[in-house]
Amino acid sequence: MQISMTRAVPRPSAGIIDDIEREDNKKGYEPDDLTAFHQIVRHLVIDGDRRAADASRTLADMALVGQGR
């Protein structure tokens, strides 16, 4: 017969990491980096399209500028 002097290790309770995660979850949904990137690109495309629509130069006008006339 063997006698052992051990006792059960108590299960760890919520620590600092759990507190941080709980606080972060209370903030709600936050867009990730890829979503922010897509928003910037979408803005740039809309701005570029608007600028292109406002431009009054034609391809022929641009070709003349390139030839030095």
N, CA, C and O atoms as a Maestro MAE file, in Angstrom:
{
 s_m_m2io_version
 :::
 2.0.0
}

f_m_ct {
 s_m_title
 :::
 protein
 m_atom[276] {
  # First column is atom index #
  i_m_mmod_type
  r_m_x_coord
  r_m_y_coord
  r_m_z_coord
  i_m_residue_number
  s_m_chain_name
  s_m_pdb_residue_name
  s_m_pdb_atom_name
  i_m_atomic_number
  :::
  1 25 0.836 -1.169 0.000 1 A "MET " " N  " 7
  2 3 0.000 0.000 0.000 1 A "MET " " CA " 6
  3 2 0.885 1.237 0.000 1 A "MET " " C  " 6
  4 15 1.871 1.333 0.731 1 A "MET " " O  " 8
  5 25 0.500 2.160 -0.833 2 A "GLN " " N  " 7
  6 3 1.284 3.375 -0.948 2 A "GLN " " CA " 6
  7 2 0.448 4.543 -0.457 2 A "GLN " " C  " 6
  8 15 -0.716 4.688 -0.828 2 A "GLN " " O  " 8
  9 25 1.041 5.358 0.364 3 A "ILE " " N  " 7
  10 3 0.360 6.552 0.844 3 A "ILE " " CA " 6
  11 2 1.004 7.749 0.151 3 A "ILE " " C  " 6
  12 15 2.227 7.889 0.126 3 A "ILE " " O  " 8
  13 25 0.168 8.596 -0.401 4 A "SER " " N  " 7
  14 3 0.669 9.742 -1.128 4 A "SER " " CA " 6
  15 2 0.235 11.011 -0.417 4 A "SER " " C  " 6
  16 15 -0.900 11.120 0.048 4 A "SER " " O  " 8
  17 25 1.151 11.970 -0.337 5 A "MET " " N  " 7
  18 3 0.867 13.229 0.348 5 A "MET " " CA " 6
  19 2 0.577 14.322 -0.694 5 A "MET " " C  " 6
  20 15 1.196 15.386 -0.672 5 A "MET " " O  " 8
  21 25 -0.346 14.058 -1.582 6 A "THR " " N  " 7
  22 3 -0.673 15.051 -2.601 6 A "THR " " CA " 6
  23 2 -2.086 15.544 -2.384 6 A "THR " " C  " 6
  24 15 -2.911 14.886 -1.750 6 A "THR " " O  " 8
  25 25 -2.334 16.690 -2.914 7 A "ARG " " N  " 7
  26 3 -3.708 17.185 -2.887 7 A "ARG " " CA " 6
  27 2 -4.018 17.774 -4.268 7 A "ARG " " C  " 6
  28 15 -3.118 18.112 -5.037 7 A "ARG " " O  " 8
  29 25 -5.253 17.881 -4.544 8 A "ALA " " N  " 7
  30 3 -5.674 18.378 -5.846 8 A "ALA " " CA " 6
  31 2 -5.312 19.858 -5.982 8 A "ALA " " C  " 6
  32 15 -5.500 20.653 -5.061 8 A "ALA " " O  " 8
  33 25 -4.796 20.194 -7.140 9 A "VAL " " N  " 7
  34 3 -4.442 21.580 -7.407 9 A "VAL " " CA " 6
  35 2 -5.726 22.319 -7.776 9 A "VAL " " C  " 6
  36 15 -6.476 21.871 -8.643 9 A "VAL " " O  " 8
  37 25 -5.977 23.447 -7.120 10 A "PRO " " N  " 7
  38 3 -7.210 24.166 -7.454 10 A "PRO " " CA " 6
  39 2 -7.170 24.706 -8.891 10 A "PRO " " C  " 6
  40 15 -6.125 25.114 -9.398 10 A "PRO " " O  " 8
  41 25 -8.302 24.691 -9.499 11 A "ARG " " N  " 7
  42 3 -8.400 25.178 -10.873 11 A "ARG " " CA " 6
  43 2 -8.202 26.700 -10.883 11 A "ARG " " C  " 6
  44 15 -8.756 27.399 -10.035 11 A "ARG " " O  " 8
  45 25 -7.420 27.212 -11.830 12 A "PRO " " N  " 7
  46 3 -7.200 28.657 -11.844 12 A "PRO " " CA " 6
  47 2 -8.503 29.414 -12.132 12 A "PRO " " C  " 6
  48 15 -9.323 29.009 -12.958 12 A "PRO " " O  " 8
  49 25 -8.648 30.502 -11.429 13 A "SER " " N  " 7
  50 3 -9.836 31.329 -11.659 13 A "SER " " CA " 6
  51 2 -9.493 32.413 -12.676 13 A "SER " " C  " 6
  52 15 -8.355 32.507 -13.135 13 A "SER " " O  " 8
  53 25 -10.469 33.215 -13.017 14 A "ALA " " N  " 7
  54 3 -10.266 34.267 -14.013 14 A "ALA " " CA " 6
  55 2 -9.100 35.155 -13.598 14 A "ALA " " C  " 6
  56 15 -8.999 35.596 -12.453 14 A "ALA " " O  " 8
  57 25 -8.235 35.399 -14.559 15 A "GLY " " N  " 7
  58 3 -7.077 36.233 -14.302 15 A "GLY " " CA " 6
  59 2 -7.142 37.516 -15.100 15 A "GLY " " C  " 6
  60 15 -8.201 37.910 -15.587 15 A "GLY " " O  " 8
  61 25 -6.002 38.159 -15.228 16 A "ILE " " N  " 7
  62 3 -5.921 39.453 -15.904 16 A "ILE " " CA " 6
  63 2 -6.302 39.341 -17.377 16 A "ILE " " C  " 6
  64 15 -6.922 40.252 -17.924 16 A "ILE " " O  " 8
  65 25 -5.938 38.237 -18.023 17 A "ILE " " N  " 7
  66 3 -6.262 38.049 -19.443 17 A "ILE " " CA " 6
  67 2 -7.777 37.994 -19.637 17 A "ILE " " C  " 6
  68 15 -8.315 38.603 -20.561 17 A "ILE " " O  " 8
  69 25 -8.453 37.263 -18.762 18 A "ASP " " N  " 7
  70 3 -9.910 37.181 -18.849 18 A "ASP " " CA " 6
  71 2 -10.538 38.555 -18.638 18 A "ASP " " C  " 6
  72 15 -11.512 38.893 -19.310 18 A "ASP " " O  " 8
  73 25 -10.003 39.346 -17.725 19 A "ASP " " N  " 7
  74 3 -10.521 40.706 -17.499 19 A "ASP " " CA " 6
  75 2 -10.351 41.568 -18.740 19 A "ASP " " C  " 6
  76 15 -11.260 42.303 -19.124 19 A "ASP " " O  " 8
  77 25 -9.187 41.475 -19.362 20 A "ILE " " N  " 7
  78 3 -8.924 42.269 -20.576 20 A "ILE " " CA " 6
  79 2 -9.868 41.841 -21.694 20 A "ILE " " C  " 6
  80 15 -10.436 42.693 -22.377 20 A "ILE " " O  " 8
  81 25 -10.044 40.540 -21.891 21 A "GLU " " N  " 7
  82 3 -10.941 40.045 -22.929 21 A "GLU " " CA " 6
  83 2 -12.378 40.476 -22.672 21 A "GLU " " C  " 6
  84 15 -13.094 40.835 -23.607 21 A "GLU " " O  " 8
  85 25 -12.803 40.443 -21.421 22 A "ARG " " N  " 7
  86 3 -14.160 40.854 -21.072 22 A "ARG " " CA " 6
  87 2 -14.378 42.333 -21.393 22 A "ARG " " C  " 6
  88 15 -15.416 42.705 -21.941 22 A "ARG " " O  " 8
  89 25 -13.405 43.170 -21.054 23 A "GLU " " N  " 7
  90 3 -13.506 44.600 -21.352 23 A "GLU " " CA " 6
  91 2 -13.518 44.837 -22.865 23 A "GLU " " C  " 6
  92 15 -14.262 45.685 -23.357 23 A "GLU " " O  " 8
  93 25 -12.701 44.094 -23.591 24 A "ASP " " N  " 7
  94 3 -12.652 44.230 -25.042 24 A "ASP " " CA " 6
  95 2 -13.982 43.808 -25.670 24 A "ASP " " C  " 6
  96 15 -14.451 44.446 -26.612 24 A "ASP " " O  " 8
  97 25 -14.574 42.767 -25.167 25 A "ASN " " N  " 7
  98 3 -15.858 42.296 -25.692 25 A "ASN " " CA " 6
  99 2 -16.978 43.292 -25.422 25 A "ASN " " C  " 6
  100 15 -17.928 43.378 -26.200 25 A "ASN " " O  " 8
  101 25 -16.879 44.044 -24.335 26 A "LYS " " N  " 7
  102 3 -17.890 45.057 -24.019 26 A "LYS " " CA " 6
  103 2 -17.874 46.195 -25.035 26 A "LYS " " C  " 6
  104 15 -18.896 46.848 -25.246 26 A "LYS " " O  " 8
  105 25 -16.717 46.443 -25.671 27 A "LYS " " N  " 7
  106 3 -16.603 47.524 -26.649 27 A "LYS " " CA " 6
  107 2 -17.391 47.221 -27.908 27 A "LYS " " C  " 6
  108 15 -17.746 48.140 -28.647 27 A "LYS " " O  " 8
  109 25 -17.670 45.960 -28.167 28 A "GLY " " N  " 7
  110 3 -18.431 45.593 -29.355 28 A "GLY " " CA " 6
  111 2 -17.518 45.319 -30.535 28 A "GLY " " C  " 6
  112 15 -16.303 45.170 -30.401 28 A "GLY " " O  " 8
  113 25 -18.160 45.257 -31.707 29 A "TYR " " N  " 7
  114 3 -17.445 44.924 -32.936 29 A "TYR " " CA " 6
  115 2 -16.496 46.042 -33.322 29 A "TYR " " C  " 6
  116 15 -16.869 47.215 -33.325 29 A "TYR " " O  " 8
  117 25 -15.268 45.669 -33.646 30 A "GLU " " N  " 7
  118 3 -14.276 46.601 -34.156 30 A "GLU " " CA " 6
  119 2 -13.771 46.054 -35.485 30 A "GLU " " C  " 6
  120 15 -13.342 44.903 -35.557 30 A "GLU " " O  " 8
  121 25 -13.819 46.879 -36.552 31 A "PRO " " N  " 7
  122 3 -13.361 46.378 -37.846 31 A "PRO " " CA " 6
  123 2 -11.873 46.001 -37.810 31 A "PRO " " C  " 6
  124 15 -11.069 46.661 -37.153 31 A "PRO " " O  " 8
  125 25 -11.536 44.959 -38.508 32 A "ASP " " N  " 7
  126 3 -10.140 44.552 -38.560 32 A "ASP " " CA " 6
  127 2 -9.383 45.385 -39.597 32 A "ASP " " C  " 6
  128 15 -9.973 46.211 -40.293 32 A "ASP " " O  " 8
  129 25 -8.097 45.162 -39.689 33 A "ASP " " N  " 7
  130 3 -7.244 45.943 -40.584 33 A "ASP " " CA " 6
  131 2 -7.662 45.829 -42.044 33 A "ASP " " C  " 6
  132 15 -7.600 46.809 -42.786 33 A "ASP " " O  " 8
  133 25 -8.082 44.650 -42.456 34 A "LEU " " N  " 7
  134 3 -8.464 44.451 -43.853 34 A "LEU " " CA " 6
  135 2 -9.717 45.265 -44.193 34 A "LEU " " C  " 6
  136 15 -9.819 45.822 -45.286 34 A "LEU " " O  " 8
  137 25 -10.652 45.331 -43.271 35 A "THR " " N  " 7
  138 3 -11.860 46.118 -43.498 35 A "THR " " CA " 6
  139 2 -11.501 47.591 -43.633 35 A "THR " " C  " 6
  140 15 -12.022 48.276 -44.513 35 A "THR " " O  " 8
  141 25 -10.621 48.082 -42.776 36 A "ALA " " N  " 7
  142 3 -10.191 49.481 -42.863 36 A "ALA " " CA " 6
  143 2 -9.482 49.745 -44.189 36 A "ALA " " C  " 6
  144 15 -9.678 50.797 -44.796 36 A "ALA " " O  " 8
  145 25 -8.667 48.808 -44.637 37 A "PHE " " N  " 7
  146 3 -7.971 48.947 -45.916 37 A "PHE " " CA " 6
  147 2 -8.976 49.059 -47.059 37 A "PHE " " C  " 6
  148 15 -8.832 49.911 -47.936 37 A "PHE " " O  " 8
  149 25 -9.997 48.193 -47.047 38 A "HIS " " N  " 7
  150 3 -11.010 48.225 -48.102 38 A "HIS " " CA " 6
  151 2 -11.781 49.548 -48.095 38 A "HIS " " C  " 6
  152 15 -12.156 50.054 -49.153 38 A "HIS " " O  " 8
  153 25 -12.015 50.104 -46.913 39 A "GLN " " N  " 7
  154 3 -12.702 51.392 -46.837 39 A "GLN " " CA " 6
  155 2 -11.857 52.486 -47.468 39 A "GLN " " C  " 6
  156 15 -12.383 53.342 -48.179 39 A "GLN " " O  " 8
  157 25 -10.561 52.470 -47.218 40 A "ILE " " N  " 7
  158 3 -9.665 53.480 -47.800 40 A "ILE " " CA " 6
  159 2 -9.626 53.338 -49.321 40 A "ILE " " C  " 6
  160 15 -9.728 54.327 -50.046 40 A "ILE " " O  " 8
  161 25 -9.479 52.106 -49.795 41 A "VAL " " N  " 7
  162 3 -9.426 51.872 -51.247 41 A "VAL " " CA " 6
  163 2 -10.735 52.309 -51.901 41 A "VAL " " C  " 6
  164 15 -10.722 52.939 -52.959 41 A "VAL " " O  " 8
  165 25 -11.863 51.977 -51.276 42 A "ARG " " N  " 7
  166 3 -13.168 52.365 -51.824 42 A "ARG " " CA " 6
  167 2 -13.267 53.892 -51.927 42 A "ARG " " C  " 6
  168 15 -13.763 54.422 -52.922 42 A "ARG " " O  " 8
  169 25 -12.796 54.586 -50.900 43 A "HIS " " N  " 7
  170 3 -12.804 56.055 -50.914 43 A "HIS " " CA " 6
  171 2 -11.932 56.594 -52.049 43 A "HIS " " C  " 6
  172 15 -12.329 57.522 -52.753 43 A "HIS " " O  " 8
  173 25 -10.746 56.013 -52.224 44 A "LEU " " N  " 7
  174 3 -9.839 56.475 -53.273 44 A "LEU " " CA " 6
  175 2 -10.406 56.229 -54.670 44 A "LEU " " C  " 6
  176 15 -10.230 57.052 -55.568 44 A "LEU " " O  " 8
  177 25 -11.083 55.102 -54.850 45 A "VAL " " N  " 7
  178 3 -11.683 54.796 -56.151 45 A "VAL " " CA " 6
  179 2 -12.803 55.788 -56.457 45 A "VAL " " C  " 6
  180 15 -12.894 56.297 -57.573 45 A "VAL " " O  " 8
  181 25 -13.644 56.059 -55.481 46 A "ILE " " N  " 7
  182 3 -14.738 57.017 -55.684 46 A "ILE " " CA " 6
  183 2 -14.181 58.393 -55.998 46 A "ILE " " C  " 6
  184 15 -14.679 59.077 -56.892 46 A "ILE " " O  " 8
  185 25 -13.140 58.809 -55.263 47 A "ASP " " N  " 7
  186 3 -12.525 60.116 -55.502 47 A "ASP " " CA " 6
  187 2 -11.883 60.164 -56.895 47 A "ASP " " C  " 6
  188 15 -12.022 61.163 -57.602 47 A "ASP " " O  " 8
  189 25 -11.195 59.116 -57.288 48 A "GLY " " N  " 7
  190 3 -10.571 59.065 -58.613 48 A "GLY " " CA " 6
  191 2 -11.597 59.095 -59.732 48 A "GLY " " C  " 6
  192 15 -11.405 59.766 -60.746 48 A "GLY " " O  " 8
  193 25 -12.693 58.358 -59.541 49 A "ASP " " N  " 7
  194 3 -13.757 58.376 -60.549 49 A "ASP " " CA " 6
  195 2 -14.374 59.769 -60.673 49 A "ASP " " C  " 6
  196 15 -14.676 60.221 -61.778 49 A "ASP " " O  " 8
  197 25 -14.558 60.443 -59.547 50 A "ARG " " N  " 7
  198 3 -15.121 61.788 -59.574 50 A "ARG " " CA " 6
  199 2 -14.187 62.744 -60.300 50 A "ARG " " C  " 6
  200 15 -14.626 63.553 -61.119 50 A "ARG " " O  " 8
  201 25 -12.897 62.648 -59.996 51 A "ARG " " N  " 7
  202 3 -11.926 63.525 -60.649 51 A "ARG " " CA " 6
  203 2 -11.860 63.251 -62.153 51 A "ARG " " C  " 6
  204 15 -11.741 64.181 -62.950 51 A "ARG " " O  " 8
  205 25 -11.936 61.993 -62.532 52 A "ALA " " N  " 7
  206 3 -11.892 61.648 -63.956 52 A "ALA " " CA " 6
  207 2 -13.125 62.181 -64.676 52 A "ALA " " C  " 6
  208 15 -13.030 62.636 -65.815 52 A "ALA " " O  " 8
  209 25 -14.268 62.129 -64.026 53 A "ALA " " N  " 7
  210 3 -15.499 62.632 -64.640 53 A "ALA " " CA " 6
  211 2 -15.440 64.152 -64.802 53 A "ALA " " C  " 6
  212 15 -16.015 64.698 -65.745 53 A "ALA " " O  " 8
  213 25 -14.748 64.837 -63.887 54 A "ASP " " N  " 7
  214 3 -14.622 66.296 -63.950 54 A "ASP " " CA " 6
  215 2 -13.596 66.748 -64.985 54 A "ASP " " C  " 6
  216 15 -13.615 67.902 -65.414 54 A "ASP " " O  " 8
  217 25 -12.709 65.853 -65.383 55 A "ALA " " N  " 7
  218 3 -11.647 66.231 -66.320 55 A "ALA " " CA " 6
  219 2 -12.251 66.498 -67.695 55 A "ALA " " C  " 6
  220 15 -13.116 65.759 -68.164 55 A "ALA " " O  " 8
  221 25 -11.788 67.544 -68.317 56 A "SER " " N  " 7
  222 3 -12.340 67.902 -69.631 56 A "SER " " CA " 6
  223 2 -11.391 67.510 -70.762 56 A "SER " " C  " 6
  224 15 -11.719 67.717 -71.930 56 A "SER " " O  " 8
  225 25 -10.216 66.946 -70.443 57 A "ARG " " N  " 7
  226 3 -9.268 66.560 -71.485 57 A "ARG " " CA " 6
  227 2 -9.685 65.255 -72.134 57 A "ARG " " C  " 6
  228 15 -10.219 64.364 -71.474 57 A "ARG " " O  " 8
  229 25 -9.448 65.150 -73.380 58 A "THR " " N  " 7
  230 3 -9.698 63.904 -74.096 58 A "THR " " CA " 6
  231 2 -8.365 63.210 -74.338 58 A "THR " " C  " 6
  232 15 -7.310 63.778 -74.058 58 A "THR " " O  " 8
  233 25 -8.406 62.011 -74.845 59 A "LEU " " N  " 7
  234 3 -7.186 61.278 -75.146 59 A "LEU " " CA " 6
  235 2 -6.373 62.021 -76.206 59 A "LEU " " C  " 6
  236 15 -5.144 62.041 -76.141 59 A "LEU " " O  " 8
  237 25 -7.041 62.623 -77.170 60 A "ALA " " N  " 7
  238 3 -6.342 63.385 -78.216 60 A "ALA " " CA " 6
  239 2 -5.626 64.588 -77.605 60 A "ALA " " C  " 6
  240 15 -4.507 64.902 -78.013 60 A "ALA " " O  " 8
  241 25 -6.249 65.275 -76.629 61 A "ASP " " N  " 7
  242 3 -5.604 66.409 -75.951 61 A "ASP " " CA " 6
  243 2 -4.343 65.953 -75.220 61 A "ASP " " C  " 6
  244 15 -3.322 66.641 -75.247 61 A "ASP " " O  " 8
  245 25 -4.415 64.804 -74.573 62 A "MET " " N  " 7
  246 3 -3.263 64.305 -73.828 62 A "MET " " CA " 6
  247 2 -2.128 63.899 -74.778 62 A "MET " " C  " 6
  248 15 -0.954 64.079 -74.451 62 A "MET " " O  " 8
  249 25 -2.467 63.366 -75.924 63 A "ALA " " N  " 7
  250 3 -1.451 62.970 -76.918 63 A "ALA " " CA " 6
  251 2 -0.723 64.193 -77.438 63 A "ALA " " C  " 6
  252 15 0.484 64.136 -77.672 63 A "ALA " " O  " 8
  253 25 -1.422 65.285 -77.621 64 A "LEU " " N  " 7
  254 3 -0.791 66.521 -78.086 64 A "LEU " " CA " 6
  255 2 0.178 67.067 -77.050 64 A "LEU " " C  " 6
  256 15 1.245 67.564 -77.410 64 A "LEU " " O  " 8
  257 25 -0.165 66.985 -75.791 65 A "VAL " " N  " 7
  258 3 0.722 67.467 -74.738 65 A "VAL " " CA " 6
  259 2 1.997 66.622 -74.713 65 A "VAL " " C  " 6
  260 15 3.087 67.152 -74.494 65 A "VAL " " O  " 8
  261 25 1.867 65.320 -74.934 66 A "GLY " " N  " 7
  262 3 3.030 64.442 -74.928 66 A "GLY " " CA " 6
  263 2 3.979 64.685 -76.088 66 A "GLY " " C  " 6
  264 15 5.149 64.312 -76.006 66 A "GLY " " O  " 8
  265 25 3.508 65.301 -77.169 67 A "GLN " " N  " 7
  266 3 4.346 65.550 -78.332 67 A "GLN " " CA " 6
  267 2 5.017 66.926 -78.281 67 A "GLN " " C  " 6
  268 15 5.786 67.279 -79.176 67 A "GLN " " O  " 8
  269 25 4.727 67.692 -77.244 68 A "GLY " " N  " 7
  270 3 5.377 68.982 -77.084 68 A "GLY " " CA " 6
  271 2 4.755 70.117 -77.860 68 A "GLY " " C  " 6
  272 15 5.404 71.152 -78.018 68 A "GLY " " O  " 8
  273 25 3.563 69.993 -78.345 69 A "ARG " " N  " 7
  274 3 2.905 71.072 -79.112 69 A "ARG " " CA " 6
  275 2 2.234 72.054 -78.208 69 A "ARG " " C  " 6
  276 15 1.635 73.020 -78.681 69 A "ARG " " O  " 8
  :::
 }
 m_bond[275] {
  # First column is bond index #
  i_m_from
  i_m_to
  i_m_order
  :::
  1 1 2 1
  2 2 3 1
  3 3 4 2
  4 3 5 1
  5 5 6 1
  6 6 7 1
  7 7 8 2
  8 7 9 1
  9 9 10 1
  10 10 11 1
  11 11 12 2
  12 11 13 1
  13 13 14 1
  14 14 15 1
  15 15 16 2
  16 15 17 1
  17 17 18 1
  18 18 19 1
  19 19 20 2
  20 19 21 1
  21 21 22 1
  22 22 23 1
  23 23 24 2
  24 23 25 1
  25 25 26 1
  26 26 27 1
  27 27 28 2
  28 27 29 1
  29 29 30 1
  30 30 31 1
  31 31 32 2
  32 31 33 1
  33 33 34 1
  34 34 35 1
  35 35 36 2
  36 35 37 1
  37 37 38 1
  38 38 39 1
  39 39 40 2
  40 39 41 1
  41 41 42 1
  42 42 43 1
  43 43 44 2
  44 43 45 1
  45 45 46 1
  46 46 47 1
  47 47 48 2
  48 47 49 1
  49 49 50 1
  50 50 51 1
  51 51 52 2
  52 51 53 1
  53 53 54 1
  54 54 55 1
  55 55 56 2
  56 55 57 1
  57 57 58 1
  58 58 59 1
  59 59 60 2
  60 59 61 1
  61 61 62 1
  62 62 63 1
  63 63 64 2
  64 63 65 1
  65 65 66 1
  66 66 67 1
  67 67 68 2
  68 67 69 1
  69 69 70 1
  70 70 71 1
  71 71 72 2
  72 71 73 1
  73 73 74 1
  74 74 75 1
  75 75 76 2
  76 75 77 1
  77 77 78 1
  78 78 79 1
  79 79 80 2
  80 79 81 1
  81 81 82 1
  82 82 83 1
  83 83 84 2
  84 83 85 1
  85 85 86 1
  86 86 87 1
  87 87 88 2
  88 87 89 1
  89 89 90 1
  90 90 91 1
  91 91 92 2
  92 91 93 1
  93 93 94 1
  94 94 95 1
  95 95 96 2
  96 95 97 1
  97 97 98 1
  98 98 99 1
  99 99 100 2
  100 99 101 1
  101 101 102 1
  102 102 103 1
  103 103 104 2
  104 103 105 1
  105 105 106 1
  106 106 107 1
  107 107 108 2
  108 107 109 1
  109 109 110 1
  110 110 111 1
  111 111 112 2
  112 111 113 1
  113 113 114 1
  114 114 115 1
  115 115 116 2
  116 115 117 1
  117 117 118 1
  118 118 119 1
  119 119 120 2
  120 119 121 1
  121 121 122 1
  122 122 123 1
  123 123 124 2
  124 123 125 1
  125 125 126 1
  126 126 127 1
  127 127 128 2
  128 127 129 1
  129 129 130 1
  130 130 131 1
  131 131 132 2
  132 131 133 1
  133 133 134 1
  134 134 135 1
  135 135 136 2
  136 135 137 1
  137 137 138 1
  138 138 139 1
  139 139 140 2
  140 139 141 1
  141 141 142 1
  142 142 143 1
  143 143 144 2
  144 143 145 1
  145 145 146 1
  146 146 147 1
  147 147 148 2
  148 147 149 1
  149 149 150 1
  150 150 151 1
  151 151 152 2
  152 151 153 1
  153 153 154 1
  154 154 155 1
  155 155 156 2
  156 155 157 1
  157 157 158 1
  158 158 159 1
  159 159 160 2
  160 159 161 1
  161 161 162 1
  162 162 163 1
  163 163 164 2
  164 163 165 1
  165 165 166 1
  166 166 167 1
  167 167 168 2
  168 167 169 1
  169 169 170 1
  170 170 171 1
  171 171 172 2
  172 171 173 1
  173 173 174 1
  174 174 175 1
  175 175 176 2
  176 175 177 1
  177 177 178 1
  178 178 179 1
  179 179 180 2
  180 179 181 1
  181 181 182 1
  182 182 183 1
  183 183 184 2
  184 183 185 1
  185 185 186 1
  186 186 187 1
  187 187 188 2
  188 187 189 1
  189 189 190 1
  190 190 191 1
  191 191 192 2
  192 191 193 1
  193 193 194 1
  194 194 195 1
  195 195 196 2
  196 195 197 1
  197 197 198 1
  198 198 199 1
  199 199 200 2
  200 199 201 1
  201 201 202 1
  202 202 203 1
  203 203 204 2
  204 203 205 1
  205 205 206 1
  206 206 207 1
  207 207 208 2
  208 207 209 1
  209 209 210 1
  210 210 211 1
  211 211 212 2
  212 211 213 1
  213 213 214 1
  214 214 215 1
  215 215 216 2
  216 215 217 1
  217 217 218 1
  218 218 219 1
  219 219 220 2
  220 219 221 1
  221 221 222 1
  222 222 223 1
  223 223 224 2
  224 223 225 1
  225 225 226 1
  226 226 227 1
  227 227 228 2
  228 227 229 1
  229 229 230 1
  230 230 231 1
  231 231 232 2
  232 231 233 1
  233 233 234 1
  234 234 235 1
  235 235 236 2
  236 235 237 1
  237 237 238 1
  238 238 239 1
  239 239 240 2
  240 239 241 1
  241 241 242 1
  242 242 243 1
  243 243 244 2
  244 243 245 1
  245 245 246 1
  246 246 247 1
  247 247 248 2
  248 247 249 1
  249 249 250 1
  250 250 251 1
  251 251 252 2
  252 251 253 1
  253 253 254 1
  254 254 255 1
  255 255 256 2
  256 255 257 1
  257 257 258 1
  258 258 259 1
  259 259 260 2
  260 259 261 1
  261 261 262 1
  262 262 263 1
  263 263 264 2
  264 263 265 1
  265 265 266 1
  266 266 267 1
  267 267 268 2
  268 267 269 1
  269 269 270 1
  270 270 271 1
  271 271 272 2
  272 271 273 1
  273 273 274 1
  274 274 275 1
  275 275 276 2
  :::
 }
}
